[in-house]
Amino acid sequence: MIYLDNAATTLKKPDSVKEAVIRAMDTFGNASRGAHAPALNALRVLMEARIALASLFGVNDPMRIVFTPNATVALNMAISGVRGHIVMTSAEHNSVLRPVYRRGNYTVVPCDALGRVQVEEISSAIREDTGAVVLSHASNVTGNVFDIESAGELCAGRGVHLIVDASQSAGLLPVKMKNISALCFTGHKSLYGPQGTGGLCLGEGFMPEPLVVGGSGHHSFDSDHPRELPDALEAGTQNAHGIAGLLAGVQYIQSTGIEEIHKKADGLARFFVESLADIPGITLYGDVHAPLRVPVVSLNLEGYDPAQAAGLLFEKYGIAVRAGAHCAPLMHDTLNICGSVRFSFSHFNTQEETELAVEAVRALMYK
């Protein structure tokens, strides 16, 4: 099998990630629920993971790294902390759209025909009552990268929070917390952690209310949940086994180099795009020749429904890709399509696999 669905989750993980999870299952008690060695083992790894993530994302205080089960929970948590109007773009995932729809009072800034949006358009949508801009760092449909640095400067100048969805960029592109109030990430994609891991990095001056309250392991006689971070937003037992794997994934990125990881995957994606140029009937979406992208390529094949094409790619050629709207309906509206076939590449994919994927697409079009 050739796995090219890394934007959904990375299948191939560093061996150290698996080893860390197994070791944690053998040695971890419940963090902050005891002074014995197993409980302290878990607590120590949680802290090491916060420190590693703080270094990766440029967070000054590791205690402002809050663990969540995924980016969806992190985004819900961050959005719940916004007062007033919200600005978002048509590139956003349903993990942003649905929480914003539920609370109301928002403006959607449309992307252009290539799925791009300019910071000036976001600026024009900010009102006196705007509390936050929510922006993806990279699109899970087009692979386009959005200018969060300029957006951060804009928001800081206008006194507005910036919430960044880094689900598709964390582990692939440098992401720093400057001028960002909340950075939401998932662990199971390009951070190479297990599924069920993610988190929220909080900037100074932004503190959402907890979505869940309950056990904290301390102050048990207080009727109120603790207010200090990270406990304020981490009620209950944490996924320490998963976080141990996430720590190993981050350490792999730090030792390999994030630039090297992106260079490899980006090179494969660009080779794939270039190799499709001579195949008639292929429609590519997004700014596929932009100088900075994440390794995501969405396309359609003339004469095939996306689900049909994806099914044939797997059944006949063993190539695993994603078909559908990718939980990004407004982006598909922008592109004037109902779905697409998404190929997404990882640092662990190979040139040979990419060439075979090209030949499989070619075979479908020349059947």
Backbone torsions as a table, in degrees:
resi	resn	phi	psi	omega
1	MET	NA	140.9	173.5
2	ILE	-109.2	114.6	-174.4
3	TYR	-95.6	112.5	179.2
4	LEU	-126.6	45.3	177.9
5	ASP	-125.1	40.7	-174.1
6	ASN	-71.7	-18.2	175.5
7	ALA	-72.2	-19.5	175.0
8	ALA	-84.3	-48.4	172.6
9	THR	-169.0	146.0	175.2
10	THR	-80.3	129.1	179.3
11	LEU	-85.1	-46.8	178.3
12	LYS	-81.5	121.5	177.1
13	LYS	-116.5	157.7	171.6
14	PRO	-58.9	145.0	178.7
15	ASP	-56.7	-32.4	-178.2
16	SER	-62.7	-27.5	178.9
17	VAL	-67.7	-48.3	179.1
18	LYS	-62.2	-43.0	-179.7
19	GLU	-62.1	-39.2	-179.5
20	ALA	-66.2	-40.3	179.3
21	VAL	-64.9	-45.8	-179.8
22	ILE	-63.4	-42.6	178.7
23	ARG	-61.9	-40.4	179.1
24	ALA	-64.3	-39.6	179.8
25	MET	-65.3	-25.9	179.5
26	ASP	-86.7	-20.8	-168.2
27	THR	-128.1	-7.6	-173.1
28	PHE	-95.1	134.1	162.2
29	GLY	-94.3	-149.6	-178.2
30	ASN	-103.2	117.4	-176.8
31	ALA	-57.9	135.9	178.9
32	SER	66.3	14.8	178.0
33	ARG	-123.3	47.8	178.2
34	GLY	149.9	157.5	179.1
35	ALA	-106.3	10.0	179.7
36	HIS	-84.6	167.7	-173.2
37	ALA	-58.7	-45.3	-179.5
38	PRO	-60.5	-41.0	178.2
39	ALA	-66.3	-39.9	180.0
40	LEU	-70.1	-32.4	175.1
41	ASN	-58.2	-46.8	-179.7
42	ALA	-64.9	-44.9	-178.5
43	LEU	-61.8	-40.8	-179.0
44	ARG	-63.9	-42.7	-179.0
45	VAL	-69.1	-36.6	175.5
46	LEU	-59.6	-42.1	180.0
47	MET	-69.2	-40.1	177.4
48	GLU	-62.0	-36.9	178.2
49	ALA	-67.5	-40.4	176.9
50	ARG	-61.2	-43.1	-178.9
51	ILE	-64.5	-43.2	-179.8
52	ALA	-64.4	-42.8	179.4
53	LEU	-68.6	-37.6	177.4
54	ALA	-61.8	-39.6	177.2
55	SER	-65.8	-42.6	-178.4
56	LEU	-63.8	-40.1	-173.3
57	PHE	-101.9	2.5	178.1
58	GLY	70.5	38.1	178.1
59	VAL	-94.4	126.9	-175.0
60	ASN	-70.2	-36.2	-176.1
61	ASP	-116.0	111.6	-179.2
62	PRO	-58.9	-22.7	179.8
63	MET	-71.6	-7.6	175.6
64	ARG	-94.3	12.3	169.1
65	ILE	-95.8	116.9	-178.3
66	VAL	-109.8	127.1	178.7
67	PHE	-83.6	140.3	176.8
68	THR	-135.8	168.0	178.7
69	PRO	-70.2	-18.9	-175.1
70	ASN	-174.1	177.8	177.9
71	ALA	-70.9	-29.1	-179.7
72	THR	-60.0	-47.1	178.5
73	VAL	-65.5	-40.7	178.5
74	ALA	-60.2	-43.4	179.7
75	LEU	-67.2	-41.7	175.8
76	ASN	-59.4	-42.1	-180.0
77	MET	-63.5	-47.8	-178.4
78	ALA	-64.5	-45.4	-178.3
79	ILE	-64.9	-32.7	178.8
80	SER	-66.2	-19.4	-179.6
81	GLY	-87.8	1.7	-177.5
82	VAL	-90.7	134.5	173.0
83	ARG	-108.2	131.4	177.3
84	GLY	96.8	-161.8	-174.1
85	HIS	-72.6	146.4	178.1
86	ILE	-120.0	138.4	172.4
87	VAL	-108.6	131.4	174.7
88	MET	-141.0	175.2	-177.6
89	THR	-115.2	169.1	178.7
90	SER	-77.7	2.3	176.2
91	ALA	-86.1	-6.5	-168.3
92	GLU	-74.4	152.1	176.2
93	HIS	-77.9	158.9	176.9
94	ASN	-60.4	-19.5	175.9
95	SER	-67.3	-19.2	170.7
96	VAL	-97.6	-48.7	-172.7
97	LEU	-58.7	-49.9	-172.8
98	ARG	-67.6	-42.5	174.3
99	PRO	-61.7	-36.6	179.1
100	VAL	-71.0	-43.1	177.2
101	TYR	-57.1	-42.1	-175.8
102	ARG	-64.3	-37.8	-179.4
103	ARG	-84.2	-26.0	179.1
104	GLY	79.7	-176.4	176.8
105	ASN	60.3	69.9	-175.7
106	TYR	-146.8	162.5	172.4
107	THR	-128.9	134.7	175.8
108	VAL	-101.6	121.5	175.2
109	VAL	-88.3	118.3	-176.5
110	PRO	-74.7	143.4	171.6
111	CYS	-80.7	163.2	177.1
112	ASP	-82.5	-173.5	-173.9
113	ALA	-65.1	-19.2	176.5
114	LEU	-98.5	7.9	178.2
115	GLY	79.7	21.6	-179.0
116	ARG	-102.2	155.9	173.5
117	VAL	-139.3	141.9	-179.6
118	GLN	-97.9	146.2	-179.9
119	VAL	-61.4	-31.9	179.2
120	GLU	-61.2	-34.2	178.2
121	GLU	-70.7	-36.8	174.9
122	ILE	-64.3	-42.9	178.9
123	SER	-57.7	-41.4	-178.5
124	SER	-66.1	-23.6	-178.1
125	ALA	-87.0	-12.6	-179.6
126	ILE	-74.2	131.5	-179.9
127	ARG	-113.7	176.6	178.5
128	GLU	-61.9	-31.6	-177.2
129	ASP	-97.1	10.7	-179.6
130	THR	-69.7	128.9	178.6
131	GLY	-98.8	-28.5	-176.0
132	ALA	-160.2	152.9	165.6
133	VAL	-108.0	132.3	176.0
134	VAL	-112.6	124.7	-171.6
135	LEU	-142.4	130.7	171.1
136	SER	-70.6	141.8	172.5
137	HIS	-74.9	-35.6	178.8
138	ALA	-147.2	144.2	-178.4
139	SER	-79.6	136.1	176.5
140	ASN	-82.6	-0.6	177.6
141	VAL	-105.5	-52.4	-173.1
142	THR	-96.0	-20.6	-172.3
143	GLY	80.1	-0.1	177.9
144	ASN	-63.1	144.4	175.9
145	VAL	-106.5	132.6	-178.4
146	PHE	-100.3	149.9	-171.3
147	ASP	-82.3	82.1	-177.8
148	ILE	-73.2	-23.3	177.6
149	GLU	-65.4	-49.1	178.2
150	SER	-66.3	-36.8	177.4
151	ALA	-63.6	-38.0	178.0
152	GLY	-65.1	-41.8	176.9
153	GLU	-63.3	-41.4	177.5
154	LEU	-60.0	-49.9	-176.4
155	CYS	-65.5	-40.1	178.1
156	ALA	-62.2	-39.9	179.6
157	GLY	-69.9	-26.3	-178.6
158	ARG	-99.7	0.8	179.8
159	GLY	69.5	36.7	-176.5
160	VAL	-121.3	140.5	176.6
161	HIS	-71.2	146.7	171.8
162	LEU	-115.3	121.4	175.4
163	ILE	-108.1	123.8	-175.9
164	VAL	-112.2	130.1	172.3
165	ASP	-93.7	105.4	-177.3
166	ALA	-101.7	24.7	-176.1
167	SER	-56.9	-39.0	-176.0
168	GLN	-95.1	-6.7	-175.9
169	SER	-113.1	-26.0	-177.0
170	ALA	-61.5	122.6	-177.1
171	GLY	95.6	-13.6	178.7
172	LEU	-111.1	-38.1	-177.8
173	LEU	-124.4	146.4	173.4
174	PRO	-61.4	130.8	178.7
175	VAL	-130.9	122.5	180.0
176	LYS	-122.0	150.7	-171.7
177	MET	-80.4	1.7	-177.4
178	LYS	-57.1	125.5	178.9
179	ASN	63.6	17.8	176.6
180	ILE	-110.8	129.4	179.3
181	SER	-84.0	-35.7	179.5
182	ALA	-147.4	127.2	177.0
183	LEU	-115.1	117.8	-175.9
184	CYS	-105.5	133.3	-176.8
185	PHE	-140.0	157.7	172.2
186	THR	-111.6	151.3	-176.8
187	GLY	-91.7	-20.5	-166.2
188	HIS	-92.9	1.3	179.0
189	LYS	-98.5	-110.9	-173.5
190	SER	-84.6	5.9	166.7
191	LEU	-90.2	-7.4	173.1
192	TYR	65.6	20.2	175.7
193	GLY	-84.8	176.6	176.9
194	PRO	-73.3	159.5	170.8
195	GLN	-63.8	150.3	-176.4
196	GLY	91.4	11.4	177.3
197	THR	-124.4	146.9	178.0
198	GLY	-179.2	-170.2	-179.7
199	GLY	-179.6	179.0	-175.5
200	LEU	-136.4	122.0	173.4
201	CYS	-98.6	124.8	-175.9
202	LEU	-106.2	127.6	173.3
203	GLY	-77.9	166.3	177.4
204	GLU	-63.3	139.5	175.8
205	GLY	85.3	8.3	176.8
206	PHE	-131.8	120.9	-176.7
207	MET	-144.9	97.2	177.7
208	PRO	-71.0	158.9	173.0
209	GLU	-73.5	148.2	178.9
210	PRO	-66.3	141.0	173.2
211	LEU	-76.1	-28.4	-176.6
212	VAL	-135.4	138.9	172.9
213	VAL	-124.5	161.4	-179.0
214	GLY	160.1	-135.4	-177.3
215	GLY	-68.6	140.7	179.6
216	SER	-130.8	-11.5	-178.9
217	GLY	86.9	-6.4	177.6
218	HIS	-154.4	168.8	-176.0
219	HIS	51.7	41.2	-172.6
220	SER	-68.5	-20.5	179.7
221	PHE	-88.5	-4.2	176.6
222	ASP	-80.7	136.7	178.4
223	SER	-75.5	-23.3	178.5
224	ASP	-93.4	147.3	175.8
225	HIS	-68.5	146.9	178.6
226	PRO	-54.2	147.0	-177.9
227	ARG	-101.8	-11.9	-177.8
228	GLU	-85.0	147.8	177.6
229	LEU	-81.8	149.9	-0.1
230	PRO	-86.5	-5.7	-173.3
231	ASP	-59.1	-30.8	-177.8
232	ALA	-57.4	-29.6	-175.7
233	LEU	-117.5	14.5	-178.1
234	GLU	-129.9	57.8	179.3
235	ALA	-67.7	141.6	175.0
236	GLY	85.4	177.6	-179.6
237	THR	-68.1	130.8	178.7
238	GLN	-83.0	159.1	177.4
239	ASN	-79.4	70.3	-173.4
240	ALA	-64.5	-35.8	178.1
241	HIS	-62.6	-45.3	178.1
242	GLY	-65.3	-40.1	-179.2
243	ILE	-67.0	-32.3	173.9
244	ALA	-60.6	-41.1	175.9
245	GLY	-66.7	-39.4	177.5
246	LEU	-61.6	-43.0	177.1
247	LEU	-57.7	-43.8	179.2
248	ALA	-64.0	-37.5	176.9
249	GLY	-63.6	-43.7	178.8
250	VAL	-65.1	-40.3	178.2
251	GLN	-63.8	-35.6	176.0
252	TYR	-63.0	-43.7	178.7
253	ILE	-62.1	-44.1	-178.3
254	GLN	-66.0	-36.7	-179.1
255	SER	-77.4	-33.8	-179.9
256	THR	-79.1	-38.4	-177.1
257	GLY	102.7	121.7	-176.2
258	ILE	-63.8	-33.3	178.6
259	GLU	-65.1	-40.8	179.4
260	GLU	-66.5	-40.1	179.0
261	ILE	-62.7	-46.0	179.4
262	HIS	-66.3	-42.0	-178.1
263	LYS	-57.3	-43.4	-178.4
264	LYS	-65.5	-53.6	-176.9
265	ALA	-66.0	-40.2	179.4
266	ASP	-63.9	-39.6	178.8
267	GLY	-62.5	-39.5	177.7
268	LEU	-65.5	-43.5	-179.7
269	ALA	-63.3	-41.4	-179.8
270	ARG	-68.4	-38.2	175.4
271	PHE	-61.4	-42.2	179.1
272	PHE	-59.4	-48.2	180.0
273	VAL	-61.0	-47.8	-178.3
274	GLU	-62.8	-35.2	-177.1
275	SER	-74.9	-17.9	178.3
276	LEU	-84.0	-9.8	-170.6
277	ALA	-60.2	-31.4	-176.6
278	ASP	-95.4	9.4	179.3
279	ILE	-100.5	115.4	-179.4
280	PRO	-69.7	152.8	174.9
281	GLY	86.1	7.8	178.4
282	ILE	-101.9	126.7	174.8
283	THR	-112.9	120.1	178.2
284	LEU	-97.9	148.9	-177.8
285	TYR	-119.7	141.1	179.4
286	GLY	99.6	176.2	179.8
287	ASP	-87.1	76.0	-167.6
288	VAL	-69.0	-14.3	179.7
289	HIS	-107.8	12.1	177.6
290	ALA	-61.7	147.3	-177.6
291	PRO	-66.2	-27.0	179.6
292	LEU	-124.9	121.3	-179.2
293	ARG	-146.2	164.8	163.2
294	VAL	-98.2	157.5	-170.4
295	PRO	-79.6	62.2	179.3
296	VAL	-122.3	127.3	-179.9
297	VAL	-130.5	115.0	176.8
298	SER	-107.5	141.2	-176.2
299	LEU	-153.4	170.0	168.9
300	ASN	-131.4	151.1	-179.4
301	LEU	-111.3	121.9	-178.7
302	GLU	-56.8	130.9	179.6
303	GLY	92.2	-3.9	-179.0
304	TYR	-125.1	136.5	164.3
305	ASP	-70.0	145.8	-178.8
306	PRO	-54.4	-42.6	-179.6
307	ALA	-65.6	-38.2	177.9
308	GLN	-63.7	-45.4	-179.9
309	ALA	-62.1	-45.6	-179.8
310	ALA	-63.7	-39.9	178.6
311	GLY	-62.3	-43.2	179.4
312	LEU	-67.9	-37.9	178.6
313	LEU	-59.7	-37.9	180.0
314	PHE	-80.2	-45.4	-176.0
315	GLU	-65.8	-40.7	-174.6
316	LYS	-93.0	-29.2	-171.5
317	TYR	-126.2	-3.0	178.6
318	GLY	68.1	29.1	-178.7
319	ILE	-105.6	118.7	-177.6
320	ALA	-93.5	114.5	177.0
321	VAL	-132.9	175.1	-178.6
322	ARG	-109.7	136.4	174.1
323	ALA	-121.5	147.8	177.6
324	GLY	130.0	-155.3	-178.9
325	ALA	-95.9	-6.2	174.9
326	HIS	58.4	30.5	179.6
327	CYS	59.8	25.8	-179.7
328	ALA	-131.5	70.1	-173.1
329	PRO	-66.1	-36.3	-177.5
330	LEU	-69.6	-32.7	175.8
331	MET	-65.5	-39.3	177.5
332	HIS	-68.3	-35.5	173.2
333	ASP	-60.9	-43.6	179.5
334	THR	-59.5	-40.8	-178.2
335	LEU	-83.5	-4.4	178.5
336	ASN	62.1	43.7	176.8
337	ILE	-135.9	162.6	179.6
338	CYS	-102.3	-6.1	-179.6
339	GLY	176.1	170.5	-179.4
340	SER	-155.0	166.0	175.2
341	VAL	-102.3	121.9	-173.6
342	ARG	-110.1	124.9	172.3
343	PHE	-106.0	126.1	179.9
344	SER	-134.3	131.9	-167.5
345	PHE	-106.7	153.8	-179.2
346	SER	-123.7	161.4	171.6
347	HIS	-54.9	-25.8	-177.1
348	PHE	-91.7	-5.4	173.0
349	ASN	-74.3	165.4	-175.6
350	THR	-123.9	164.9	175.5
351	GLN	-61.4	-42.0	-179.7
352	GLU	-61.2	-43.4	178.5
353	GLU	-61.5	-41.0	-179.5
354	THR	-65.1	-42.6	177.9
355	GLU	-62.8	-39.5	178.1
356	LEU	-65.7	-35.9	177.0
357	ALA	-64.4	-41.5	177.0
358	VAL	-60.6	-45.7	-178.0
359	GLU	-67.0	-31.7	176.8
360	ALA	-67.0	-43.0	176.5
361	VAL	-62.7	-43.5	179.2
362	ARG	-59.6	-42.5	-179.0
363	ALA	-64.0	-38.5	177.8
364	LEU	-64.1	-37.5	-177.1
365	MET	-80.3	-17.8	179.6
366	TYR	-115.5	29.8	-176.4
367	LYS	-61.1	NA	NA
